[in-house]
């Protein structure tokens, strides 16, 4: 799924990485548990949906090679997080929708779960 | 090649900076990306463990053409029962650590699954030493 399409579906706002390379999303993982994110073997074209909004979210994605992160429920990404995300060419998105709502919308639109 | 990094207990804003530096070095040296990922995921879990549980620690990295060996030495409370700590789901993490997205008892098992060799030694009241190695080419072939 193209970036524009999932942004439109979940009413997402890009807050970092708008100019990083376009990357289609092919599957989705939703978790607030970073240890769980670290068990993902293949994070190519993965969208992570999370309500955990701190530096460790970005660090975890850096190590796990997750390039697209959606923060739900109006969580605000800090400047420090944006800097680290930019260094790692990550796309960070904010939405007011909940994790359940985003998951439901994207699942219905045909994006499969990772597991 | 040898590198050494200091880690402060409780310093969550910098937790992961060593793993990030090691990732950069491994990538620059052209190590297979799959091995880079396995190594830094394990290292990051171990680094977070120092920040989460210990007072301070030192991470020593020894890298050559065949393998990366990482030793993490910390001063801290130690692990009373390493067998238990290796079990999935066992954790003594504080609420602050859980708020960071950790503390689900997955760290040590995940380190083990990402490293070719992992050894954990601990003295209660003194600290913990984690030694881990990944080989760049399969050892037997």
gemmi code that builds the backbone of each chain (N, CA, C; Angstrom):
import gemmi

chains = {
    "A": [
        ("UNK", (0.842, -1.192, 0.000), (0.000, 0.000, 0.000), (0.883, 1.250, 0.000)),
        ("UNK", (0.493, 2.207, -0.809), (1.264, 3.450, -0.922), (1.111, 4.308, 0.340)),
        ("UNK", (2.134, 5.111, 0.571), (2.143, 5.983, 1.742), (0.889, 6.887, 1.798)),
        ("UNK", (0.580, 7.512, 0.668), (-0.558, 8.451, 0.644), (-1.846, 7.752, 1.050)),
        ("UNK", (-1.968, 6.496, 0.611), (-3.226, 5.796, 0.874), (-3.401, 5.484, 2.359)),
        ("UNK", (-2.348, 4.923, 3.002), (-2.577, 4.620, 4.426), (-2.644, 5.884, 5.271)),
        ("UNK", (-1.948, 6.937, 4.836), (-2.056, 8.215, 5.574), (-3.492, 8.738, 5.521)),
        ("UNK", (-4.091, 8.616, 4.358), (-5.474, 9.085, 4.192), (-6.422, 8.231, 5.043)),
        ("UNK", (-6.228, 6.927, 5.023), (-7.144, 6.027, 5.735), (-7.135, 6.253, 7.249)),
        ("UNK", (-5.950, 6.501, 7.800), (-5.884, 6.626, 9.270), (-5.750, 8.095, 9.693)),
        ("UNK", (-5.977, 8.989, 8.751), (-5.865, 10.429, 8.999), (-4.533, 10.755, 9.685)),
        ("UNK", (-3.469, 10.267, 9.066), (-2.131, 10.424, 9.644), (-1.432, 11.681, 9.176)),
        ("UNK", (-0.592, 12.205, 10.062), (0.196, 13.395, 9.723), (1.680, 13.015, 9.825)),
        ("UNK", (2.403, 13.228, 8.747), (3.836, 12.917, 8.755), (4.569, 13.983, 9.570)),
        ("UNK", (5.306, 13.565, 10.604), (6.013, 14.541, 11.435), (7.530, 14.464, 11.272)),
        ("UNK", (7.998, 13.414, 10.606), (9.428, 13.298, 10.334), (9.648, 12.341, 9.170)),
        ("UNK", (10.619, 12.686, 8.341), (10.983, 11.777, 7.248), (10.139, 11.921, 5.999)),
        ("UNK", (9.469, 13.082, 5.855), (8.595, 13.282, 4.690), (9.356, 13.107, 3.381)),
        ("UNK", (10.649, 13.476, 3.416), (11.416, 13.387, 2.168), (12.226, 12.098, 2.046)),
        ("UNK", (12.059, 11.170, 3.003), (12.819, 9.921, 2.857), (12.176, 9.062, 1.768)),
        ("UNK", (12.950, 8.146, 1.300), (12.560, 7.370, 0.128), (11.160, 6.763, 0.275)),
        ("UNK", (10.365, 6.886, -0.752), (9.017, 6.300, -0.751), (9.127, 4.794, -0.550)),
        ("UNK", (8.335, 4.287, 0.344), (8.395, 2.863, 0.607), (6.981, 2.349, 0.814)),
        ("UNK", (6.582, 1.393, 0.019), (5.248, 0.827, 0.196), (5.218, -0.003, 1.469)),
        ("UNK", (4.070, -0.016, 2.119), (3.903, -0.842, 3.303), (3.210, -2.135, 2.889)),
        ("UNK", (3.781, -3.260, 3.317), (3.211, -4.540, 2.907), (2.590, -5.335, 4.047)),
        ("UNK", (3.019, -5.055, 5.275), (2.378, -5.692, 6.425), (2.523, -4.825, 7.664)),
        ("UNK", (1.787, -5.208, 8.697), (1.660, -4.325, 9.879), (1.861, -5.121, 11.159)),
        ("UNK", (2.493, -4.460, 12.117), (2.639, -5.038, 13.453), (2.236, -3.951, 14.442)),
        ("UNK", (1.447, -4.306, 15.446), (1.005, -3.310, 16.432), (1.434, -3.757, 17.816)),
        ("UNK", (2.203, -2.910, 18.496), (2.648, -3.281, 19.845), (3.173, -2.078, 20.601)),
        ("UNK", (2.986, -2.122, 21.930), (3.620, -1.127, 22.800), (4.849, -1.740, 23.470)),
        ("UNK", (5.056, -3.006, 23.212), (6.148, -3.720, 23.874), (7.359, -3.790, 22.944)),
        ("UNK", (8.400, -3.052, 23.299), (9.554, -2.962, 22.410), (10.323, -4.278, 22.333)),
        ("UNK", (10.312, -5.050, 23.412), (10.961, -6.371, 23.370), (10.312, -7.239, 22.296)),
        ("UNK", (9.025, -7.062, 22.110), (8.310, -7.821, 21.094), (8.721, -7.348, 19.696)),
        ("UNK", (8.872, -6.046, 19.551), (9.305, -5.493, 18.260), (10.696, -6.031, 17.917)),
        ("UNK", (11.525, -6.206, 18.945), (12.899, -6.685, 18.727), (12.961, -8.157, 18.313)),
        ("UNK", (11.842, -8.859, 18.393), (11.852, -10.267, 17.949), (11.472, -10.396, 16.464)),
        ("UNK", (11.125, -9.282, 15.836), (10.727, -9.340, 14.419), (11.944, -9.670, 13.553)),
        ("UNK", (11.812, -10.741, 12.793), (12.961, -11.180, 11.996), (13.111, -10.364, 10.718)),
        ("UNK", (11.983, -10.097, 10.060), (12.064, -9.370, 8.798), (11.125, -8.167, 8.835)),
        ("UNK", (11.722, -6.989, 8.933), (10.919, -5.772, 9.054), (10.854, -4.992, 7.742)),
        ("UNK", (11.175, -5.648, 6.628), (11.094, -4.954, 5.334), (9.654, -4.540, 5.054)),
        ("UNK", (9.465, -3.309, 4.649), (8.141, -2.784, 4.292), (7.100, -2.976, 5.397)),
        ("UNK", (7.566, -2.850, 6.618), (6.674, -3.033, 7.770), (6.244, -1.680, 8.335)),
        ("UNK", (4.980, -1.608, 8.715), (4.472, -0.460, 9.461), (4.271, -0.897, 10.906)),
        ("UNK", (4.874, -0.154, 11.839), (4.648, -0.426, 13.259), (3.636, 0.577, 13.789)),
        ("UNK", (2.572, 0.053, 14.403), (1.601, 0.922, 15.084), (1.884, 0.820, 16.569)),
        ("UNK", (2.066, 1.958, 17.232), (2.374, 1.906, 18.662), (1.814, 3.119, 19.406)),
        ("UNK", (1.577, 2.899, 20.694), (1.162, 4.005, 21.557), (2.317, 4.430, 22.443)),
        ("UNK", (3.445, 3.742, 22.299), (4.616, 4.068, 23.111), (5.441, 5.122, 22.382)),
        ("UNK", (5.500, 6.296, 22.974), (6.119, 7.417, 22.258), (7.286, 7.963, 23.080)),
        ("UNK", (8.443, 7.337, 22.951), (9.643, 7.847, 23.625), (10.883, 7.455, 22.821)),
        ("UNK", (12.045, 7.828, 23.320), (13.285, 7.574, 22.584), (13.520, 6.082, 22.330)),
        ("UNK", (13.056, 5.266, 23.272), (13.309, 3.830, 23.107), (12.515, 3.244, 21.943)),
        ("UNK", (11.398, 3.886, 21.607), (10.642, 3.428, 20.437), (11.505, 3.588, 19.183)),
        ("UNK", (12.167, 4.738, 19.085), (12.986, 5.007, 17.891), (14.239, 4.136, 17.895)),
        ("UNK", (14.873, 4.018, 19.064), (16.064, 3.152, 19.170), (15.713, 1.718, 18.767)),
        ("UNK", (14.586, 1.248, 19.287), (14.165, -0.126, 18.977), (13.982, -0.294, 17.475)),
        ("UNK", (13.342, 0.680, 16.853), (13.100, 0.591, 15.405), (14.418, 0.671, 14.631)),
        ("UNK", (15.354, 1.436, 15.162), (16.679, 1.504, 14.536), (17.316, 0.111, 14.514)),
        ("UNK", (17.278, -0.580, 15.652), (17.912, -1.906, 15.737), (17.127, -2.947, 14.931)),
        ("UNK", (15.801, -2.853, 14.973), (14.957, -3.867, 14.322), (14.737, -3.571, 12.838)),
        ("UNK", (15.299, -2.432, 12.370), (15.180, -2.039, 10.950), (13.735, -1.731, 10.544)),
        ("UNK", (12.968, -1.189, 11.475), (11.601, -0.754, 11.159), (11.685, 0.680, 10.650)),
        ("UNK", (11.123, 0.944, 9.480), (11.303, 2.255, 8.851), (10.070, 3.152, 8.901)),
        ("UNK", (8.906, 2.574, 9.217), (7.680, 3.381, 9.239), (6.965, 3.161, 10.576)),
        ("UNK", (6.757, 4.246, 11.325), (6.156, 4.127, 12.663), (4.963, 5.067, 12.773)),
        ("UNK", (3.848, 4.497, 13.222), (2.628, 5.274, 13.415), (2.319, 5.379, 14.911)),
        ("UNK", (2.293, 6.609, 15.422), (1.977, 6.839, 16.836), (0.499, 7.188, 16.952)),
        ("UNK", (-0.205, 6.439, 17.797), (-1.665, 6.598, 17.878), (-2.091, 7.466, 19.068)),
        ("UNK", (-3.385, 7.768, 19.089), (-4.020, 8.473, 20.209), (-3.396, 9.834, 20.504)),
        ("UNK", (-2.958, 10.500, 19.444), (-2.486, 11.879, 19.612), (-1.158, 12.030, 20.339)),
        ("UNK", (-0.404, 10.943, 20.426), (0.922, 11.030, 21.076), (1.834, 11.914, 20.231)),
        ("UNK", (2.584, 12.787, 20.909), (3.415, 13.741, 20.172), (4.891, 13.335, 20.180)),
        ("UNK", (5.448, 13.284, 19.002), (6.859, 12.938, 18.826), (7.721, 14.141, 19.242)),
        ("UNK", (8.771, 13.904, 20.031), (9.628, 15.010, 20.484), (10.699, 15.338, 19.427)),
        ("UNK", (11.337, 16.493, 19.595), (12.397, 16.903, 18.660), (13.551, 15.898, 18.678)),
        ("UNK", (13.886, 15.425, 19.874), (14.974, 14.447, 20.032), (14.658, 13.164, 19.253)),
        ("UNK", (13.408, 12.748, 19.325), (12.985, 11.546, 18.582), (13.085, 11.788, 17.078)),
        ("UNK", (12.673, 12.986, 16.663), (12.722, 13.310, 15.227), (14.162, 13.276, 14.708)),
        ("UNK", (15.076, 13.836, 15.496), (16.488, 13.860, 15.072), (17.022, 12.453, 14.844)),
        ("UNK", (16.739, 11.582, 15.818), (17.225, 10.205, 15.710), (16.556, 9.480, 14.532)),
        ("UNK", (15.281, 9.772, 14.337), (14.551, 9.148, 13.223), (15.127, 9.610, 11.880)),
        ("UNK", (15.472, 10.890, 11.811), (16.037, 11.412, 10.559), (17.375, 10.755, 10.242)),
        ("UNK", (18.210, 10.602, 11.277), (19.506, 9.930, 11.082), (19.307, 8.540, 10.490)),
        ("UNK", (18.193, 7.914, 10.845), (17.949, 6.541, 10.412), (16.937, 6.437, 9.276)),
        ("UNK", (16.635, 7.578, 8.673), (15.716, 7.631, 7.532), (14.400, 6.918, 7.799)),
        ("UNK", (13.804, 7.290, 8.935), (12.505, 6.700, 9.293), (11.390, 7.689, 9.018)),
        ("UNK", (10.240, 7.130, 8.718), (9.039, 7.940, 8.530), (8.213, 7.852, 9.820)),
        ("UNK", (7.989, 9.003, 10.467), (7.184, 9.013, 11.687), (5.851, 9.701, 11.411)),
        ("UNK", (4.779, 9.071, 11.887), (3.422, 9.563, 11.617), (2.650, 9.654, 12.939)),
        ("UNK", (1.854, 10.681, 13.061), (0.964, 10.801, 14.227), (-0.484, 10.731, 13.762)),
        ("UNK", (-1.324, 10.129, 14.608), (-2.767, 10.151, 14.333), (-3.523, 10.238, 15.658)),
        ("UNK", (-4.725, 10.776, 15.591), (-5.564, 10.809, 16.801), (-6.307, 9.497, 16.992)),
        ("UNK", (-6.374, 8.683, 15.944), (-7.092, 7.406, 16.049), (-6.380, 6.472, 17.042)),
        ("UNK", (-7.140, 5.519, 17.581), (-6.563, 4.552, 18.530), (-5.858, 3.419, 17.785)),
        ("UNK", (-5.120, 2.620, 18.532), (-4.420, 1.483, 17.932), (-5.414, 0.498, 17.314)),
        ("UNK", (-6.506, 0.262, 18.040), (-7.531, -0.686, 17.568), (-8.150, -0.177, 16.266)),
        ("UNK", (-8.463, 1.104, 16.255), (-9.105, 1.678, 15.067), (-8.166, 1.631, 13.848)),
        ("UNK", (-6.918, 2.027, 14.055), (-5.953, 1.992, 12.942), (-5.766, 0.565, 12.437)),
        ("UNK", (-5.644, -0.363, 13.385), (-5.443, -1.765, 13.001), (-6.629, -2.250, 12.182)),
        ("UNK", (-7.831, -1.942, 12.648), (-9.048, -2.378, 11.965), (-9.151, -1.807, 10.565)),
        ("UNK", (-8.886, -0.525, 10.448), (-8.984, 0.148, 9.140), (-7.978, -0.449, 8.151)),
        ("UNK", (-6.742, -0.591, 8.602), (-5.694, -1.065, 7.688), (-5.880, -2.544, 7.334)),
        ("UNK", (-6.368, -3.305, 8.287), (-6.637, -4.728, 8.030), (-7.738, -4.861, 6.989)),
        ("UNK", (-8.771, -4.055, 7.190), (-9.908, -4.088, 6.268), (-9.494, -3.641, 4.853)),
        ("UNK", (-8.515, -2.744, 4.816), (-8.060, -2.236, 3.518), (-7.105, -3.214, 2.832)),
        ("UNK", (-6.840, -4.341, 3.490), (-6.066, -5.384, 2.826), (-4.625, -5.538, 3.285)),
        ("UNK", (-4.203, -4.755, 4.270), (-2.824, -4.917, 4.762), (-2.777, -6.087, 5.752)),
        ("UNK", (-1.983, -7.096, 5.452), (-1.968, -8.273, 6.318), (-1.122, -8.070, 7.578)),
        ("UNK", (-1.408, -8.848, 8.630), (-0.570, -8.792, 9.829), (0.766, -9.483, 9.570)),
        ("UNK", (1.748, -9.162, 10.380), (3.050, -9.798, 10.233), (2.976, -11.247, 10.705)),
        ("UNK", (2.235, -11.474, 11.786), (2.090, -12.846, 12.321), (0.623, -13.239, 12.342)),
    ],
    "B": [
        ("UNK", (40.052, -5.115, 16.015), (39.585, -3.796, 16.403), (38.891, -3.867, 17.757)),
        ("UNK", (39.254, -2.932, 18.641), (38.625, -2.938, 19.957), (37.985, -1.592, 20.256)),
        ("UNK", (36.822, -1.650, 20.845), (36.126, -0.429, 21.245), (35.588, -0.629, 22.654)),
        ("UNK", (35.486, 0.485, 23.383), (34.930, 0.404, 24.733), (33.946, 1.540, 24.963)),
        ("UNK", (32.840, 1.226, 25.584), (31.791, 2.226, 25.817), (31.338, 2.163, 27.278)),
        ("UNK", (31.074, 3.343, 27.834), (30.556, 3.424, 29.210), (29.032, 3.565, 29.161)),
        ("UNK", (28.360, 2.885, 30.062), (26.893, 2.988, 30.119), (26.492, 3.348, 31.556)),
        ("UNK", (25.606, 4.335, 31.688), (25.131, 4.756, 33.013), (23.786, 4.106, 33.322)),
        ("UNK", (23.666, 3.538, 34.514), (22.378, 2.985, 34.933), (21.339, 4.097, 35.019)),
        ("UNK", (20.136, 3.813, 34.592), (19.026, 4.764, 34.708), (18.971, 5.823, 33.623)),
        ("UNK", (19.993, 5.875, 32.763), (20.053, 6.926, 31.743), (19.315, 6.474, 30.473)),
        ("UNK", (17.996, 6.547, 30.526), (17.203, 6.006, 29.415), (17.302, 6.830, 28.142)),
        ("UNK", (17.639, 8.120, 28.286), (17.670, 8.921, 27.054), (18.848, 8.516, 26.168)),
        ("UNK", (19.896, 7.934, 26.766), (21.027, 7.494, 25.955), (21.092, 5.975, 25.757)),
        ("UNK", (20.140, 5.271, 26.347), (20.144, 3.806, 26.194), (20.032, 3.453, 24.721)),
        ("UNK", (20.985, 2.716, 24.232), (20.962, 2.339, 22.816), (22.027, 3.036, 22.001)),
        ("UNK", (22.695, 4.036, 22.597), (23.691, 4.773, 21.802), (24.900, 3.895, 21.477)),
        ("UNK", (25.255, 2.989, 22.399), (26.355, 2.063, 22.101), (25.961, 1.110, 20.978)),
        ("UNK", (24.759, 0.575, 21.067), (24.290, -0.350, 20.026), (24.269, 0.344, 18.672)),
        ("UNK", (23.881, 1.614, 18.700), (23.831, 2.399, 17.476), (25.237, 2.572, 16.894)),
        ("UNK", (26.212, 2.873, 17.762), (27.595, 3.060, 17.309), (28.146, 1.759, 16.726)),
        ("UNK", (27.856, 0.653, 17.392), (28.352, -0.652, 16.916), (27.707, -1.009, 15.579)),
        ("UNK", (26.441, -0.680, 15.456), (25.745, -0.941, 14.187), (26.422, -0.187, 13.041)),
        ("UNK", (26.745, 1.071, 13.306), (27.403, 1.896, 12.290), (28.733, 1.287, 11.859)),
        ("UNK", (29.516, 0.881, 12.856), (30.841, 0.310, 12.560), (30.698, -0.975, 11.735)),
        ("UNK", (29.773, -1.851, 12.158), (29.610, -3.126, 11.444), (29.163, -2.898, 10.000)),
        ("UNK", (28.272, -1.913, 9.824), (27.801, -1.611, 8.465), (28.939, -1.082, 7.604)),
        ("UNK", (29.723, -0.181, 8.213), (30.869, 0.394, 7.475), (31.853, -0.687, 7.050)),
        ("UNK", (31.990, -1.707, 7.880), (32.939, -2.772, 7.565), (32.360, -3.790, 6.580)),
        ("UNK", (31.103, -3.602, 6.235), (30.493, -4.468, 5.232), (30.076, -5.837, 5.739)),
        ("UNK", (29.798, -5.937, 7.048), (29.315, -7.204, 7.595), (27.909, -7.473, 7.041)),
        ("UNK", (27.617, -8.750, 6.805), (26.303, -9.175, 6.302), (25.191, -8.500, 7.138)),
        ("UNK", (24.264, -7.769, 6.460), (23.215, -7.028, 7.191), (22.398, -7.900, 8.154)),
        ("UNK", (22.179, -9.158, 7.806), (21.404, -10.037, 8.691), (22.154, -10.273, 10.002)),
        ("UNK", (23.494, -10.389, 9.909), (24.298, -10.597, 11.124), (24.386, -9.293, 11.919)),
        ("UNK", (24.454, -8.170, 11.207), (24.463, -6.870, 11.891), (23.188, -6.737, 12.722)),
        ("UNK", (22.070, -7.059, 12.102), (20.786, -6.905, 12.810), (20.712, -7.820, 14.030)),
        ("UNK", (21.058, -9.081, 13.856), (21.010, -10.021, 14.999), (21.892, -9.520, 16.131)),
        ("UNK", (23.084, -9.047, 15.771), (24.039, -8.612, 16.793), (23.531, -7.373, 17.537)),
        ("UNK", (23.049, -6.383, 16.797), (22.663, -5.140, 17.479), (21.355, -5.298, 18.256)),
        ("UNK", (20.485, -6.203, 17.814), (19.272, -6.470, 18.601), (19.664, -7.073, 19.956)),
        ("UNK", (20.568, -8.041, 19.923), (21.024, -8.660, 21.176), (21.771, -7.646, 22.045)),
        ("UNK", (22.632, -6.862, 21.401), (23.407, -5.868, 22.151), (22.488, -4.818, 22.774)),
        ("UNK", (21.498, -4.405, 22.022), (20.567, -3.398, 22.532), (19.801, -3.929, 23.753)),
        ("UNK", (19.337, -5.169, 23.671), (18.670, -5.776, 24.828), (19.611, -5.770, 26.032)),
        ("UNK", (20.875, -6.118, 25.786), (21.850, -6.188, 26.876), (22.152, -4.789, 27.423)),
        ("UNK", (22.243, -3.826, 26.520), (22.516, -2.438, 26.936), (21.349, -1.904, 27.771)),
        ("UNK", (20.134, -2.182, 27.320), (18.948, -1.748, 28.084), (18.943, -2.419, 29.456)),
        ("UNK", (19.399, -3.665, 29.513), (19.464, -4.353, 30.809), (20.378, -3.615, 31.784)),
        ("UNK", (21.519, -3.115, 31.298), (22.421, -2.361, 32.180), (21.717, -1.091, 32.660)),
        ("UNK", (21.124, -0.367, 31.718), (20.428, 0.886, 32.080), (19.293, 0.598, 33.061)),
        ("UNK", (18.590, -0.504, 32.826), (17.411, -0.820, 33.636), (17.751, -1.363, 35.015)),
        ("UNK", (18.824, -2.141, 35.105), (19.055, -2.868, 36.353), (20.327, -2.481, 37.107)),
        ("UNK", (21.347, -1.975, 36.397), (22.651, -1.796, 37.048), (22.918, -0.326, 37.370)),
        ("UNK", (24.025, -0.077, 38.087), (24.418, 1.308, 38.416), (25.231, 1.891, 37.261)),
        ("UNK", (26.112, 1.069, 36.717), (26.891, 1.479, 35.551), (27.496, 0.234, 34.909)),
        ("UNK", (28.002, 0.421, 33.708), (28.583, -0.733, 33.035), (29.563, -0.333, 31.953)),
        ("UNK", (30.337, -1.304, 31.519), (31.289, -1.090, 30.428), (31.000, -2.136, 29.351)),
        ("UNK", (30.922, -1.672, 28.114), (30.709, -2.588, 26.992), (31.988, -2.615, 26.156)),
        ("UNK", (32.584, -3.791, 26.029), (33.810, -3.937, 25.238), (33.497, -4.750, 23.990)),
        ("UNK", (33.924, -4.212, 22.878), (33.649, -4.862, 21.594), (34.969, -5.243, 20.943)),
        ("UNK", (35.075, -6.485, 20.534), (36.271, -6.982, 19.861), (35.822, -7.543, 18.515)),
        ("UNK", (36.297, -6.915, 17.466), (35.792, -7.224, 16.137), (36.951, -7.601, 15.223)),
        ("UNK", (36.856, -8.746, 14.560), (37.849, -9.059, 13.525), (37.145, -9.600, 12.287)),
        ("UNK", (37.887, -10.187, 11.383), (37.264, -10.608, 10.117), (36.305, -11.776, 10.293)),
        ("UNK", (36.483, -12.520, 11.380), (35.684, -13.741, 11.546), (34.497, -13.596, 12.476)),
        ("UNK", (34.614, -12.671, 13.438), (33.544, -12.636, 14.436), (33.517, -11.317, 15.196)),
        ("UNK", (32.392, -11.092, 15.871), (32.300, -9.974, 16.812), (32.035, -10.560, 18.194)),
        ("UNK", (32.873, -10.126, 19.138), (32.711, -10.607, 20.508), (32.451, -9.384, 21.377)),
        ("UNK", (31.379, -9.451, 22.161), (31.002, -8.313, 22.990), (30.925, -8.765, 24.446)),
        ("UNK", (31.568, -8.003, 25.313), (31.505, -8.301, 26.745), (30.888, -7.108, 27.453)),
        ("UNK", (29.838, -7.371, 28.213), (29.175, -6.316, 28.984), (29.383, -6.602, 30.459)),
        ("UNK", (30.096, -5.712, 31.126), (30.362, -5.860, 32.560), (29.616, -4.776, 33.297)),
        ("UNK", (28.791, -5.160, 34.248), (28.134, -4.098, 35.007), (28.344, -4.230, 36.498)),
        ("UNK", (28.256, -3.070, 37.158), (28.207, -3.035, 38.622), (26.744, -2.865, 38.967)),
        ("UNK", (26.221, -3.825, 39.714), (24.793, -3.745, 40.006), (24.381, -4.833, 40.973)),
        ("UNK", (23.085, -5.056, 41.082), (22.588, -6.022, 42.076), (22.862, -7.478, 41.701)),
        ("UNK", (23.200, -7.728, 40.422), (23.422, -9.114, 39.997), (22.110, -9.853, 39.797)),
        ("UNK", (22.240, -11.084, 39.298), (21.046, -11.908, 39.024), (21.098, -13.120, 39.959)),
        ("UNK", (20.161, -13.229, 40.891), (20.215, -14.339, 41.842), (20.028, -15.704, 41.183)),
        ("UNK", (19.173, -15.774, 40.168), (18.881, -17.064, 39.544), (18.915, -16.895, 38.017)),
        ("UNK", (20.082, -17.188, 37.428), (20.241, -16.953, 35.982), (19.311, -17.862, 35.179)),
        ("UNK", (19.109, -19.067, 35.672), (18.205, -20.009, 34.989), (16.816, -19.415, 34.830)),
        ("UNK", (16.336, -18.807, 35.905), (15.015, -18.174, 35.876), (15.008, -16.987, 34.916)),
        ("UNK", (16.086, -16.190, 34.964), (16.168, -14.991, 34.120), (16.184, -15.342, 32.637)),
        ("UNK", (16.656, -16.547, 32.331), (16.695, -16.983, 30.931), (15.327, -17.447, 30.445)),
        ("UNK", (14.396, -17.650, 31.390), (13.063, -18.111, 30.986), (12.248, -16.970, 30.423)),
        ("UNK", (11.510, -17.274, 29.357), (10.630, -16.264, 28.775), (9.583, -15.842, 29.803)),
        ("UNK", (9.384, -14.550, 29.925), (8.307, -14.050, 30.783), (8.736, -13.726, 32.202)),
        ("UNK", (9.968, -14.112, 32.586), (10.425, -13.796, 33.935), (11.124, -12.450, 33.929)),
        ("UNK", (10.691, -11.553, 34.814), (11.305, -10.224, 34.850), (11.238, -9.632, 36.243)),
        ("UNK", (12.263, -8.842, 36.584), (12.245, -8.108, 37.850), (12.263, -6.601, 37.567)),
        ("UNK", (11.897, -6.230, 36.348), (11.999, -4.822, 35.943), (11.035, -3.926, 36.723)),
        ("UNK", (11.471, -2.684, 36.923), (10.665, -1.695, 37.643), (9.569, -1.150, 36.727)),
        ("UNK", (8.553, -0.491, 37.322), (7.514, 0.125, 36.477), (8.109, 1.116, 35.468)),
        ("UNK", (9.183, 1.833, 35.848), (9.800, 2.807, 34.925), (10.336, 2.102, 33.683)),
        ("UNK", (10.917, 0.936, 33.893), (11.461, 0.170, 32.761), (10.333, -0.324, 31.869)),
        ("UNK", (9.241, -0.727, 32.495), (8.084, -1.213, 31.716), (7.482, -0.076, 30.891)),
        ("UNK", (7.525, 1.129, 31.446), (7.012, 2.285, 30.697), (7.840, 2.552, 29.440)),
        ("UNK", (9.060, 2.070, 29.434), (9.921, 2.254, 28.264), (9.686, 1.174, 27.211)),
        ("UNK", (8.793, 0.254, 27.510), (8.470, -0.791, 26.536), (9.270, -2.066, 26.727)),
        ("UNK", (9.882, -2.191, 27.922), (10.672, -3.389, 28.221), (10.141, -4.041, 29.503)),
        ("UNK", (10.872, -5.038, 29.987), (10.482, -5.642, 31.257), (9.431, -6.723, 31.133)),
        ("UNK", (9.378, -7.349, 29.954), (8.403, -8.430, 29.766), (9.071, -9.801, 29.878)),
        ("UNK", (10.334, -9.801, 30.289), (11.030, -11.072, 30.432), (11.404, -11.706, 29.099)),
        ("UNK", (11.686, -10.864, 28.126), (12.030, -11.392, 26.802), (13.476, -11.116, 26.417)),
        ("UNK", (14.165, -10.307, 27.197), (15.490, -9.839, 26.831), (16.529, -10.940, 26.676)),
        ("UNK", (16.756, -11.702, 27.747), (17.797, -12.742, 27.676), (17.454, -13.820, 26.646)),
        ("UNK", (16.208, -14.322, 26.607), (15.892, -15.311, 25.556), (16.108, -14.754, 24.144)),
        ("UNK", (15.790, -13.474, 23.957), (15.972, -12.870, 22.636), (17.459, -12.708, 22.305)),
        ("UNK", (18.261, -12.385, 23.323), (19.712, -12.303, 23.120), (20.246, -13.666, 22.692)),
        ("UNK", (19.763, -14.691, 23.370), (20.238, -16.045, 23.067), (19.892, -16.447, 21.630)),
        ("UNK", (18.691, -16.080, 21.202), (18.286, -16.511, 19.858), (19.002, -15.719, 18.763)),
        ("UNK", (19.599, -14.590, 19.119), (20.271, -13.774, 18.099), (21.793, -13.916, 18.087)),
        ("UNK", (22.353, -14.597, 19.085), (23.813, -14.738, 19.155), (24.194, -16.209, 18.998)),
        ("UNK", (25.349, -16.441, 18.381), (25.845, -17.821, 18.270), (26.266, -18.345, 19.638)),
        ("UNK", (26.855, -17.460, 20.434), (27.268, -17.857, 21.788), (26.850, -16.783, 22.784)),
        ("UNK", (26.345, -17.224, 23.921), (25.959, -16.289, 24.987), (26.285, -16.916, 26.330)),
        ("UNK", (26.971, -16.146, 27.165), (27.317, -16.651, 28.490), (27.000, -15.550, 29.506)),
        ("UNK", (26.304, -15.907, 30.542), (25.947, -14.926, 31.570), (26.489, -15.400, 32.911)),
        ("UNK", (27.273, -14.559, 33.557), (27.766, -14.842, 34.911), (27.361, -13.691, 35.806)),
        ("UNK", (27.006, -14.013, 37.038), (26.567, -12.931, 37.906), (26.913, -13.222, 39.353)),
        ("UNK", (27.285, -12.169, 40.083), (27.513, -12.281, 41.518), (26.543, -11.316, 42.192)),
        ("UNK", (25.670, -11.868, 43.012), (24.657, -11.028, 43.671), (25.346, -9.961, 44.522)),
        ("UNK", (24.915, -8.738, 44.359), (25.480, -7.617, 45.122), (26.690, -6.992, 44.443)),
        ("UNK", (27.200, -7.625, 43.405), (28.388, -7.077, 42.712), (28.083, -6.683, 41.270)),
        ("UNK", (27.589, -7.624, 40.512), (27.307, -7.282, 39.119), (27.186, -8.488, 38.215)),
        ("UNK", (27.058, -8.187, 36.939), (26.794, -9.228, 35.943), (27.744, -9.060, 34.770)),
        ("UNK", (28.170, -10.187, 34.220), (28.993, -10.164, 33.001), (28.287, -10.986, 31.932)),
        ("UNK", (28.075, -10.349, 30.796), (27.476, -11.043, 29.653), (28.520, -11.074, 28.544)),
        ("UNK", (28.791, -12.272, 28.046), (29.726, -12.408, 26.918), (28.949, -12.980, 25.755)),
        ("UNK", (29.044, -12.335, 24.614), (28.315, -12.868, 23.463), (29.106, -12.723, 22.175)),
        ("UNK", (28.949, -13.714, 21.311), (29.732, -13.753, 20.077), (28.838, -14.127, 18.894)),
        ("UNK", (29.053, -13.444, 17.806), (28.466, -13.871, 16.525), (29.594, -14.065, 15.519)),
        ("UNK", (29.487, -15.157, 14.765), (30.485, -15.451, 13.735), (29.971, -14.994, 12.371)),
        ("UNK", (30.865, -14.481, 11.558), (30.459, -13.947, 10.258), (30.335, -15.043, 9.201)),
        ("UNK", (31.031, -16.135, 9.444), (30.852, -17.296, 8.573), (30.502, -18.474, 9.486)),
        ("UNK", (29.656, -19.397, 9.008), (29.291, -20.523, 9.859), (30.547, -21.247, 10.359)),
        ("UNK", (30.543, -21.581, 11.659), (31.740, -22.176, 12.267), (32.099, -23.524, 11.653)),
        ("UNK", (31.066, -24.268, 11.251), (31.346, -25.613, 10.727), (31.221, -25.682, 9.217)),
        ("UNK", (31.404, -24.587, 8.595), (31.304, -24.806, 7.213), (31.284, -23.647, 6.292)),
    ],
}
model = gemmi.Model(1)
for chain_id, residues in chains.items():
    chain = gemmi.Chain(chain_id)
    for i, (resn, *xyz) in enumerate(residues, 1):
        res = gemmi.Residue()
        res.name, res.seqid = resn, gemmi.SeqId(i, " ")
        for name, pos in zip(("N", "CA", "C"), xyz):
            atom = gemmi.Atom()
            atom.name, atom.element = name, gemmi.Element(name[0])
            atom.pos, atom.b_iso = gemmi.Position(*pos), 0.0
            res.add_atom(atom)
        chain.add_residue(res)
    model.add_chain(chain)
structure = gemmi.Structure()
structure.add_model(model)
structure.setup_entities()
